């Protein structure tokens, strides 16, 4: 027992008034009964500990001290700095670990090396809290280094949604090639291609400086050649390309000429000109609409198929179709009659459709899955047997191989009327994949309806672009410039 003179009522035994953890740390700090010595960090600082404590907390230490070839001499650990190893010992002796942004990367390395699950979990928790902040590029780098796939995905999505801010971070230009490639490969960067290019050139300059290399074509392409294909140089602002990029020594003469020719209409590209499409937040399953017409007029009644081919720039959930509504309404006897009050003129302008559609967008009350009922949405399909046959029509969606993706009997009276159109939801949303060809068709529409005219072949709303084409299935009046099909309802 270690005794001291009694002064001011202090305990004689150092163990008095100490918890188990306090006693453990006291013995470690005073190097009492230590039986293993480590040489830590670049300076090989001497740090002593107890084998049994370390072996009880780590399988790696257990094998080190009690394996087939146990360590008997001083153990050198040059790859871990003194602060991180001190933190490791504190955790082993007290079950307490202190993780900060400053040491999280080194502690992740310690946790991986010595198989310390709790320490790794705490590191990931801290990193996750920074994955959606201005430090997302740091989190991306750390997640990539330690193969933390979920964390890498979270931080990359934040960078995609806040690209301009994140690329201005001083840490961004220090990212390794793998992380820069992850960013440049993304189709969802929320900044201009010029901003992407500005970052890319700064990153190359920083990498040359970090590696002590001169800024010349050979060195720049040696660092960045594998990444250049992800820059959409044809979409960079012409003035910036001419004043900066063409003089940066990065591109060859042929590559520069190729971009200039693109500016003058030539499409033989060495680099992609496909625009990136920022991911637009779509909380709670919000249903959106795209309309393709500018005005509408009357049309004669026709039960023949109205059809259009189309493809999308990104995957969406197709929630319903929008057709032109009847120029007549059902009377109390279940027959259509002229609705003179609703017909203002033969031509109804819909130039303000997009802003009005946003106002009518409804938030879904539930998510939809194969085993769940559709939540309340803009309109609801119905199989009500009381509906007259005259109000029913057939909807069909096929893919590029003419396989039927969806086939439903819909009811005009179940839809929501809006500027002479009717929006009708399906029983379940349909996943449409990006860049895949589909054909939408409606037939057996019995009443006289309005007809859309001055229609656009390419319609854009937020991040969604839908391109329509004529379909040989259309034997009625619908084509890319006019027709019965007014648009679609979708969510992202």
Secondary structure, DSSP 8 states (H G I E B T S, - for coil): -------TT--SSTTTT--HHHHHHHHHHTTTT--EEEEETTTTEEEEE-HHHHHHH-HHHHHHHHSTT---S-EEETTS-HHHHHHHHHHHHHS-----TTTHHHHHHHHHHTT-HHHHHHHHHHHHHHTTSTTHHHHHHHHHHTT-HHHHHHHHHHHHHTHHHHHTSTTGGG--HHHHHHHHH-S---S-HHHHHHHHHHHHHHHHHHTT---SHHHHHHHHTTTGGGS-GGGS-HHHHHHTGGGSS-S-HHHHHHHHHHHTT----SS-----------GGG--EEEE--SEEEE---B-S-EEEEEEESS-EEEEEEEEE-BSEEE-TTS-EEE-TTT---S----TTHHHHHHHH----SS---TTS-----SS-----TTS-GGGEEEEEEEETT--EEEEEEEEGGGSEEETTEEEEEEEEEEEE-TT--EEEEEE-B-S-BEEEES--SEEEETTEEEEEEE-TT--SS-BTTBBSEEEEEEE-
